[in-house]
Amino acid sequence: MKSATIAITGASGIVYGLRTIEVFSLYEIELNIVYTRGAIAVASSEVGIDLRKFLEETARGKGEKIKVYFEDQIEAPIASSSNVDDAFVVVPCSMKTLSHIAYGISENLVSRAALNALRMRRPVVLVPRETPLGYAEIYAMLRAHEAGAVILPAMPAFYTKPKSVNDMVDFIVGKILDVLGIDNSLYQRWKGGYQDRNI
């Protein structure tokens, strides 16, 4: 994989997006990062950072390796299907964004670029965190899946015996990489167990 777009939207769970960017930047992958107004508010509320400044700092000195766009920048190269990256990830993915993608609504740079990726048959991974899920949310996920997206809910496993929130976050980020075929050791793989069947 040579390039990827990572979009951060206004769902709770901003740490999933920040960690995904951090991990992807360790690979030789060109990154296009898109963030929304909602993501700015959530980042301030959940982790106390100015997301815009954080992402600008992340991209500083990286040249062409990391580029950052705001959701309104529909003139960005990734807004065109002639500039589709090898993979597209929305993490965390708000239900608004998921619904726009599911129903083909090109409302901003996130949904526009995601729809381009689906049309061009690139892997698209959507990471919703919402719970509980009602009919509308589940049906939107089904529509997005039928359109070609992978729905990867932020549901960490506990067989890994996580010792921190970071461990649980890494499980999800590791799963994102797994789906995209990127080797990683972010979480402990299941090696079998549950020998006592009398429980």
matplotlib code that plots the C-alpha trace (Angstrom):
import matplotlib.pyplot as plt

x = [0.0, 1.4, -1.3, -4.3, -6.9, -7.8, -10.9, -11.7, -15.3, -17.3, -18.1, -17.0, -13.7, -11.4, -8.4, -9.1, -8.5, -5.4, -3.8, -4.6, -2.8, 0.1, 0.5, 0.0, 2.7, 5.2, 4.8, 6.0, 2.5, 1.5, -1.4, -4.2, -5.9, -9.4, -11.1, -14.5, -16.0, -17.5, -14.0, -12.6, -15.3, -14.9, -11.1, -11.3, -13.8, -12.3, -8.6, -8.2, -6.4, -6.8, -7.2, -6.4, -3.1, -2.3, -2.7, -0.8, 2.1, 1.8, 2.2, 5.0, 8.2, 6.7, 6.6, 4.4, 4.1, 1.3, -1.3, -4.1, -7.5, -10.6, -14.0, -14.9, -11.9, -13.7, -11.1, -8.6, -7.0, -8.7, -12.1, -11.6, -11.8, -8.7, -6.8, -8.1, -5.8, -5.2, -7.4, -9.9, -10.6, -13.1, -12.2, -14.2, -17.1, -20.1, -23.6, -24.1, -21.0, -21.8, -25.4, -24.1, -21.7, -24.4, -26.9, -24.4, -24.6, -21.5, -21.9, -18.3, -14.8, -15.1, -18.2, -17.1, -13.7, -15.2, -17.7, -14.9, -13.0, -16.1, -16.6, -13.0, -13.2, -10.7, -11.0, -13.2, -13.2, -15.8, -15.3, -18.5, -18.6, -22.3, -24.2, -26.9, -27.8, -31.3, -32.9, -31.8, -28.2, -28.1, -29.8, -27.3, -24.5, -26.0, -26.4, -22.7, -21.6, -23.6, -21.9, -18.5, -17.5, -16.1, -18.0, -15.5, -17.2, -15.0, -15.6, -12.3, -11.7, -10.9, -9.2, -6.0, -6.4, -6.0, -4.2, -5.1, -7.3, -4.4, -4.4, -8.1, -7.5, -4.6, -6.8, -9.1, -6.3, -4.7, -7.9, -8.0, -4.5, -5.5, -8.5, -6.1, -3.5, -0.9, 1.3, 1.3, 1.7, -0.5, -2.5, -2.2, -3.5, -5.8, -3.9, -6.7, -7.9, -11.0, -10.0, -12.4, -15.8, -17.5, -17.8]
y = [0.0, 3.4, 5.8, 6.1, 8.6, 8.8, 10.8, 11.8, 12.8, 14.0, 10.6, 9.9, 7.9, 10.5, 8.5, 5.8, 8.3, 9.9, 6.5, 5.3, 8.4, 7.8, 4.1, 4.8, 7.4, 4.8, 3.0, 4.1, 5.2, 8.7, 10.0, 12.3, 13.3, 14.9, 16.3, 17.7, 20.4, 17.8, 16.2, 19.5, 19.7, 16.1, 16.3, 19.3, 17.7, 14.2, 14.7, 18.5, 19.2, 21.7, 19.2, 21.6, 22.5, 18.9, 17.7, 20.7, 19.8, 16.1, 17.1, 19.6, 18.7, 15.6, 17.1, 15.0, 12.2, 13.7, 16.2, 17.6, 18.9, 20.3, 18.9, 22.0, 21.7, 20.1, 21.4, 19.0, 16.4, 13.5, 15.0, 13.6, 10.0, 10.6, 10.9, 8.0, 6.6, 2.8, 2.8, 5.0, 4.8, 6.8, 6.6, 7.3, 7.4, 9.4, 8.0, 11.1, 10.4, 6.7, 7.5, 9.9, 7.3, 4.6, 6.6, 8.2, 11.8, 13.8, 16.3, 17.2, 16.1, 13.0, 11.5, 12.7, 11.0, 7.9, 7.6, 8.0, 5.2, 2.9, 3.7, 2.9, -0.4, 0.7, -0.7, 1.5, 0.9, 2.7, 2.6, 3.5, 3.7, 4.5, 2.3, 1.1, 0.7, 1.2, 0.2, 3.3, 2.9, -0.9, -0.4, 2.3, 0.0, -2.7, -0.2, 0.9, -2.8, -3.6, -0.6, -2.2, -0.7, -2.8, -2.0, -2.3, -1.3, 0.0, -3.1, -4.2, -7.8, -8.8, -12.2, -10.0, -9.0, -5.3, -3.4, 0.1, 2.1, 2.3, -1.5, -1.5, 1.3, -0.6, -3.7, -1.7, 0.0, -3.4, -4.7, -1.8, -2.7, -6.3, -5.5, -3.5, -6.3, -4.4, -6.5, -5.3, -6.6, -4.0, -6.7, -10.3, -12.8, -15.5, -18.7, -20.9, -21.6, -22.1, -25.6, -26.0, -26.7, -27.3, -23.6]
z = [0.0, -1.1, 0.1, 2.4, 3.5, 7.2, 8.1, 11.6, 12.2, 15.2, 16.9, 20.4, 20.5, 19.0, 20.4, 17.8, 15.0, 16.6, 17.2, 13.7, 12.3, 14.6, 13.6, 9.9, 10.0, 11.0, 7.7, 4.3, 3.4, 2.1, 4.2, 3.4, 6.7, 6.7, 9.8, 10.4, 12.6, 14.9, 15.3, 16.5, 19.2, 20.3, 20.4, 22.6, 24.9, 25.1, 25.1, 25.5, 22.3, 19.4, 16.6, 13.9, 15.5, 16.4, 12.8, 11.4, 13.8, 12.8, 9.1, 9.7, 8.1, 6.4, 2.9, 0.7, 3.2, 5.2, 4.0, 6.1, 4.8, 6.4, 5.5, 3.4, 1.1, -1.8, -4.1, -2.5, -4.9, -3.1, -3.9, -7.4, -8.4, -10.4, -7.2, -5.1, -2.4, -2.0, 1.1, 2.9, 6.7, 8.7, 12.4, 14.4, 12.0, 13.1, 12.1, 10.0, 8.0, 7.7, 6.5, 3.9, 2.6, 2.7, 0.7, -1.7, -0.4, -1.2, 1.6, 2.3, 1.6, 3.8, 2.1, -1.3, -1.1, 0.5, -2.4, -4.9, -3.1, -3.3, -7.0, -7.7, -5.7, -3.1, 0.5, 2.7, 6.4, 8.6, 12.4, 14.2, 18.0, 18.6, 21.0, 21.3, 17.7, 16.4, 13.1, 11.3, 12.2, 11.5, 8.2, 7.2, 8.1, 5.9, 3.0, 3.4, 3.5, 0.4, -1.3, -0.5, 2.8, 5.7, 9.0, 11.8, 15.1, 17.9, 20.0, 21.7, 22.7, 26.2, 25.7, 25.3, 29.0, 28.2, 31.0, 29.8, 27.5, 25.1, 24.8, 23.8, 21.3, 19.8, 19.3, 17.1, 15.2, 14.7, 13.2, 10.8, 9.6, 9.4, 7.1, 4.9, 4.8, 6.7, 9.0, 12.6, 16.2, 17.9, 19.7, 21.0, 18.5, 19.7, 20.3, 21.5, 25.0, 27.2, 28.1, 31.0, 29.4, 32.8, 33.5]

ax = plt.figure().add_subplot(projection="3d")
ax.plot(x, y, z, "-o")
ax.set_aspect("equal")
plt.show()
